[in-house]
């Protein structure tokens, strides 16, 4: 388990789970907009990563040319404790 700090709250996330960071955070009540439900199209689940390490960018994320430090929470999983902000 790793700890994700988001909007003043800590969430315990299983870094070995099949589910994405977005799916696991939403299950625990985090209010993340996920308009495309994890298809990697809408970008509403984008996060700003202030610290910590996530899995490598997917091809979908690479194609989107996201600004430095931004990721799609539906496309990644944490590898370490992370401090993140929601973009939307
Ligand atoms: S939920 Fe749409 S890109 Fe992540």
Boltz pocket constraint, residues with backbone or C-beta under 6 A from the ligand:
constraints:
  - pocket:
      binder: B
      contacts: [[A, 33], [A, 34], [A, 35], [A, 36], [A, 37], [A, 38], [A, 39], [A, 40], [A, 41], [A, 42], [A, 43], [A, 44], [A, 45], [A, 46], [A, 72], [A, 73], [A, 74], [A, 75]]
      max_distance: 6.0
